[in-house]
């Protein structure tokens, strides 16, 4: 058969495989949308549709990436479609507005920049985010260029970031290991990370910074440790600088990785020189000694990250410090006293809610990782892999070290939020481990597919709390940041009628809408030390209530009556609430007291929300 005919047939077969996988992705997204729609309306059957949609996205893509003989271009196209489809799982969760807590804070940053044209605007929701304006700048540019809203611009921007992340990871592993199959394994395993489905698909600064960091690694990494060309080096430097201005943790992780890479190569060079000096007959130079050391990128990224932290965003230390300290204390208690403060697969203060089979899948996926990592590390220690590959694989041990923190309430956040970084190393480990199986017998290839499937199902099972995995009534999700239409309507009315920047006391969830869509300066215990709970919990307007209003310079009080329906065991107004309050039902008099006091004047009432203006005498004026 002529080569031209064989080439055309191969191209048609590849096109059919890619088209089938992309069509399955689309059908899977439709099933996910149907699952969310049923859940949103209170109908049953949402979770079977959810898992059916994920299976339809995963299985055809995994078949092409792992089992087929398609070329690199076809595999890359399938990998990009797979990553985009999983991003759309978050979009169809709530396709009309941002829903997760951090998204409201980043909306405020973008809105500040669009309205004022100035960087580092005040953000009462999460103040530290205002000092990392990369996401806001990118959103502002896209919104001004296209005339689209912040929400639509944000969806497009994070969608492009997701494509960048998947594409850069695929190309990075393909370049380092010289195998398109290995690259496919890495993409599938990384997508099994617990934060891939929702957390890193949200409109947040890490969702943009992490793809840029992986892209910087791709520009620098070359097969056999070769040095990158000047254009690639410049692109890597630009990506690294963008990361520094976008997200603190990602910048620090990238700086540490680049510095370790450069130090490891230099150490191996010194060892090679020592061998050559003591053994004159040794070969002049080895592959290890000739590997590229990213000294310039490491110096620029590290220096810029430190300078940014000290000169621009010192507030970051106060934001990150308590989280790390709480994780360290509870981790120490876990080791010394075997004291656990968290139930796995559960909401705060609740029993486990996930079905038994999901819990089994999550544990099975964890055990597979724990079994695979030592095997991969042992096999790879004597091979001539590039230094960056060995660093990435060994970084996976940090995931193992942080795993016990998931049994603690404070350490859970640290362990969970580190996974999107550490899963890069885990993905490389499985690429090294499974790639030989994919080139052997059919049953070994199917076994490799089964291992990846277990990881994927297990990762999704811990990706988001079971009760929050599908769209539902915001008051029933026990901590979801989805605000009500009444909250949104009030936020828009306040911005249009009263203008931005007023000091407002309200509950946590309503405050997200007022602080972002309404651009009001809502009180926050973590950001300005306000004790909002002291204003609301007393059943009458006491001296303590008025003292807190004066101390926090409150101009308006917003009552969301749905707060009465929140379950006990979770804070209602701010993180500084004493447990004696949030562990008990909220009395109706705590919210109705503003109606009967002459110190508060109702100026807005619609649905479940009421807006009260604090009269001048109550504010001490």
MORAKA-V260881 format. One record per residue. SS is DSSP state (h for helix, s for strand, l for the rest). OMEGA is omega in radians with two decimals (999 if undefined). NEAR is the number of other ideal C-beta (glycine too) atoms within 10 Angstrom. Layout:
ss;omega;near
SS;OMEGA;NEAR
SS;OMEGA;NEAR
This chain:
ss;omega;near
l;-3.13;6
l;-3.13;7
h;-3.11;7
h;3.14;8
h;3.11;9
h;3.13;10
h;3.13;10
h;3.12;11
h;3.11;11
h;3.13;14
h;3.11;12
h;3.14;10
h;3.12;14
h;3.11;20
h;3.11;13
h;3.13;11
h;3.13;20
h;-3.14;20
h;3.13;13
h;3.14;15
h;3.14;27
h;3.08;19
h;3.09;13
h;3.07;23
h;-3.14;25
h;3.12;13
h;3.11;16
h;3.10;25
h;3.09;21
h;3.10;15
h;3.09;20
h;3.10;28
h;3.10;19
h;3.12;17
h;3.13;26
h;3.14;24
h;3.12;16
h;-3.14;19
h;-3.13;21
h;-3.13;15
l;-3.14;11
l;3.14;10
l;3.13;9
l;3.08;8
l;-3.10;11
h;-3.06;22
h;3.02;16
h;3.09;12
h;3.12;20
h;-3.13;21
h;3.08;16
h;3.10;16
h;3.11;24
h;3.12;21
h;-3.14;16
h;3.08;21
h;-3.01;29
h;-2.94;24
h;-3.14;15
h;3.13;22
h;3.12;30
h;3.10;23
h;3.13;16
h;-3.06;24
h;-3.04;28
h;-2.94;22
h;-3.05;16
l;3.10;17
l;-3.13;12
l;-3.09;23
l;-3.08;12
h;-3.09;15
h;3.14;11
h;3.14;23
h;3.12;26
h;3.12;22
h;3.12;20
h;3.12;30
h;3.12;27
h;3.09;20
h;3.11;24
h;3.14;27
h;3.14;27
h;3.13;19
h;3.11;25
h;3.02;26
h;3.14;25
h;3.04;23
h;3.08;25
h;-3.11;26
h;-3.12;17
h;3.03;18
h;3.03;25
l;-2.97;17
l;-3.06;15
l;-3.06;6
l;3.00;15
l;-3.02;25
l;-3.05;23
l;-2.98;23
h;-3.05;18
h;3.14;20
h;3.13;22
h;3.11;25
h;-3.12;25
h;2.99;29
h;3.14;26
h;3.12;28
h;-3.14;30
h;3.13;27
h;3.08;23
h;-3.10;22
h;3.13;23
h;-3.06;16
h;-3.04;11
h;-3.06;10
l;-3.10;9
l;3.09;9
l;3.01;16
l;3.10;15
l;-3.11;18
l;3.14;13
l;-3.09;26
l;-3.09;25
l;3.00;24
l;-2.98;20
h;-3.07;19
h;-3.10;19
h;-3.12;23
h;-3.11;23
h;3.03;20
l;-2.91;26
l;-3.07;23
h;-3.14;20
h;3.14;26
h;3.13;28
h;3.12;16
h;3.11;20
h;3.13;29
h;-3.14;21
h;-3.13;13
h;-3.13;19
h;3.13;22
h;-3.12;12
h;-3.03;9
h;-3.04;11
l;-3.14;9
l;3.12;15
l;3.07;12
h;-3.12;24
h;-3.12;19
h;3.10;14
h;3.12;23
h;3.10;27
h;-3.13;19
h;-3.09;15
h;-3.12;20
h;3.03;25
h;3.08;17
h;3.09;16
h;3.11;23
h;3.09;25
h;3.11;17
h;-3.13;20
h;-3.11;27
h;-3.13;26
h;-3.13;20
h;3.12;21
h;3.11;27
h;-3.10;27
h;3.12;19
h;-3.12;25
h;3.10;30
h;3.13;22
h;-3.05;16
h;-3.07;26
h;3.11;21
l;-3.09;12
l;3.08;19
h;3.09;22
h;3.12;27
h;3.10;23
h;3.09;27
h;3.08;32
h;-3.10;31
h;3.14;32
h;-3.12;26
h;-3.13;25
h;3.12;27
h;3.10;27
h;3.07;27
l;3.08;26
l;-3.03;25
l;-3.10;24
l;-3.06;23
l;-3.00;26
l;-3.03;22
l;-2.98;20
h;-3.11;21
h;2.98;24
h;-3.13;23
l;3.06;21
l;-3.10;26
l;-3.04;23
h;3.09;26
h;-3.14;24
h;3.07;29
h;-3.04;28
h;-3.09;27
h;3.05;28
h;3.11;25
h;3.11;25
h;3.10;28
h;3.10;25
h;3.10;25
h;3.10;27
h;3.13;25
h;3.14;25
h;-3.07;23
h;-3.02;25
l;3.09;25
l;-3.12;18
h;-3.13;11
h;3.11;13
h;3.14;22
l;3.10;13
l;3.09;14
l;3.06;18
l;-3.11;11
h;3.11;8
h;3.13;9
h;3.13;16
h;3.12;17
h;3.11;12
h;3.11;17
h;3.12;24
h;3.13;18
h;3.12;14
h;3.12;25
h;3.11;28
h;3.09;19
h;3.10;20
h;-3.12;31
h;-3.11;28
l;-3.06;21
l;-3.06;24
l;-3.06;25
h;-3.05;24
h;-3.14;17
h;3.11;25
h;-3.13;28
h;3.12;20
h;3.13;22
h;-3.14;28
h;3.13;24
h;-3.13;15
h;3.13;23
h;3.13;28
h;3.11;17
h;3.10;16
h;-3.13;26
h;-3.12;20
h;-3.14;15
h;3.13;18
h;3.14;22
h;3.10;14
h;3.13;12
h;3.07;19
h;3.13;17
h;3.11;11
h;3.12;13
h;3.12;19
h;3.12;12
h;3.11;10
h;-3.13;13
h;-3.12;16
h;-3.14;9
h;3.13;8
l;-3.06;9
l;-3.10;6
l;-3.11;5
l;3.13;12
l;-3.10;10
l;3.11;7
l;3.12;12
l;3.10;16
l;3.13;12
l;-3.10;17
l;-3.09;19
l;-3.08;15
l;-3.10;22
l;3.05;20
l;-3.08;20
l;-3.07;26
h;-3.12;15
h;3.10;14
h;3.14;25
h;-3.13;22
h;-3.11;14
h;-3.10;18
h;-3.13;28
h;-3.14;20
h;-3.14;12
h;3.13;18
h;3.13;23
h;-3.14;14
h;3.13;11
h;-3.13;19
h;-3.06;18
h;-3.02;11
h;-3.03;8
l;-2.96;16
l;3.08;19
l;3.10;12
h;-3.12;14
h;-3.12;20
h;3.09;14
h;3.13;12
h;-3.09;17
h;-3.02;15
h;-3.12;10
h;3.13;12
h;-3.13;14
h;-3.13;14
h;3.13;11
h;3.11;16
h;-3.12;21
h;-3.12;14
h;-3.11;13
h;3.04;22
h;3.08;20
h;3.11;13
h;3.13;16
h;-3.11;18
h;-3.02;10
h;-3.02;8
h;-3.05;8
l;-3.09;8
l;3.07;12
l;-3.11;15
l;-3.10;13
l;3.02;17
l;-3.13;15
l;3.09;14
l;-3.06;19
s;2.94;15
l;3.11;19
l;3.08;15
l;-3.09;16
l;3.02;15
l;3.13;8
s;-3.07;14
l;-3.10;15
l;3.10;19
l;-3.03;13
h;-3.07;9
h;3.08;10
h;3.12;21
h;3.09;17
h;3.14;14
h;3.14;22
h;3.11;21
h;3.13;15
h;3.11;15
h;3.11;23
h;-3.14;18
h;3.10;12
h;3.12;18
h;-3.13;23
h;3.12;12
h;-3.04;10
h;-3.04;20
h;-3.14;21
h;3.10;12
h;-3.13;12
h;-3.13;20
h;3.12;16
h;-3.13;9
h;-3.03;14
h;-3.03;18
l;-3.10;11
l;-3.12;7
l;-3.14;9
l;3.14;11
l;3.04;20
l;-3.10;23
h;-3.10;22
h;3.10;25
h;-3.14;22
h;3.10;17
h;3.14;18
h;-3.14;26
h;3.14;26
h;3.10;17
h;-3.14;21
h;3.11;22
h;3.08;14
h;3.07;13
h;3.11;21
h;-3.10;15
h;-3.10;12
h;-3.07;19
h;3.14;14
h;-3.13;14
h;3.10;22
h;3.06;18
h;3.14;19
l;-3.10;23
l;-3.13;16
l;-3.11;20
h;-3.14;26
h;-3.12;18
h;3.14;16
h;-3.13;20
h;-3.09;21
h;-3.04;17
h;3.04;17
l;-2.99;19
h;-3.12;20
h;3.06;22
h;-3.05;23
h;3.11;21
h;3.01;26
h;3.09;27
h;3.10;23
h;3.12;26
h;3.11;28
h;3.10;31
h;-3.12;29
h;3.04;28
h;3.09;28
h;-3.05;26
h;-2.99;21
h;-3.08;26
h;3.10;22
h;3.13;14
h;-3.07;19
h;3.11;19
l;-3.09;10
l;-3.00;11
l;-3.09;9
h;-3.08;8
h;3.08;9
h;3.08;14
h;3.10;17
h;3.08;13
h;3.10;15
h;3.10;23
h;3.12;21
h;3.11;11
h;3.14;20
h;3.12;23
h;3.10;19
h;3.11;17
h;-3.10;26
h;-3.14;26
h;3.11;21
h;3.12;24
h;3.11;25
h;-3.10;27
h;3.09;23
l;-3.04;24
l;-3.07;20
l;-3.13;19
l;-3.04;18
h;-3.08;19
h;-3.11;17
h;-3.00;22
l;3.05;24
l;3.11;20
l;-3.14;23
l;3.11;18
l;-2.97;15
h;-3.12;20
h;-3.14;18
h;-3.06;13
l;3.03;18
l;3.06;18
l;3.08;17
l;-3.08;21
l;3.12;20
l;-3.11;22
l;-3.04;24
l;3.01;19
h;3.09;13
h;3.09;18
h;-3.12;27
h;3.14;17
h;3.11;16
h;-3.14;29
h;3.14;25
h;3.12;13
h;-3.14;16
h;-3.14;24
h;-3.10;18
h;-3.02;9
h;-3.05;10
l;-3.08;18
l;-3.09;11
l;2.91;15
l;3.11;14
l;3.12;19
s;-3.02;19
s;3.03;26
s;3.12;27
l;3.12;29
l;-3.05;24
h;-2.99;23
h;3.06;24
h;3.11;27
h;3.10;28
h;3.12;29
h;-3.11;31
h;-3.12;29
h;-3.12;26
h;-3.12;27
l;-3.12;25
l;3.14;30
l;3.05;23
l;3.14;28
s;-3.12;21
s;3.13;28
l;3.12;27
l;-3.12;21
h;-3.08;17
h;-3.02;16
h;-3.12;21
h;3.05;14
l;-3.13;12
l;3.08;24
l;-3.07;20
h;-3.10;28
h;-3.10;22
h;3.09;23
h;-2.95;26
h;-2.97;24
l;3.14;22
l;-3.10;18
l;3.09;12
l;-3.13;10
l;-3.09;18
l;3.07;12
h;3.11;8
h;3.10;13
h;-3.12;22
h;3.13;19
h;3.12;14
h;3.10;21
h;3.13;24
h;-3.11;14
h;-3.10;13
l;3.08;18
l;-3.10;15
l;3.08;24
l;-3.09;17
s;3.05;22
s;3.12;24
s;3.11;25
s;3.01;26
s;-3.01;26
h;3.09;14
h;3.09;19
h;3.11;20
h;-3.08;16
h;3.13;12
l;3.14;21
l;3.04;16
l;3.13;13
l;3.09;14
l;-3.14;16
l;-3.10;20
l;-3.00;22
l;3.04;27
l;-3.02;24
l;-3.12;11
l;-3.10;15
l;3.00;21
l;-3.11;12
h;-3.12;11
h;3.11;8
h;-3.02;18
h;3.06;20
l;3.14;12
l;3.07;11
l;3.13;11
l;3.12;19
l;3.13;13
l;-3.12;11
h;3.14;11
h;-3.14;19
h;-3.09;20
h;-3.07;13
h;-3.12;19
h;3.12;22
h;-3.02;11
h;-3.10;10
l;3.10;15
l;-3.13;9
l;-3.13;17
s;-3.11;22
s;-3.14;14
s;-3.13;13
s;3.12;14
s;3.07;17
s;3.11;12
s;3.12;12
l;-3.06;14
l;-3.08;19
s;3.06;23
s;3.12;22
s;-3.13;24
s;3.01;21
s;3.10;18
s;-3.09;24
l;-3.02;13
l;-3.10;9
l;3.13;10
l;3.13;20
l;3.11;16
l;-3.14;11
l;999;8
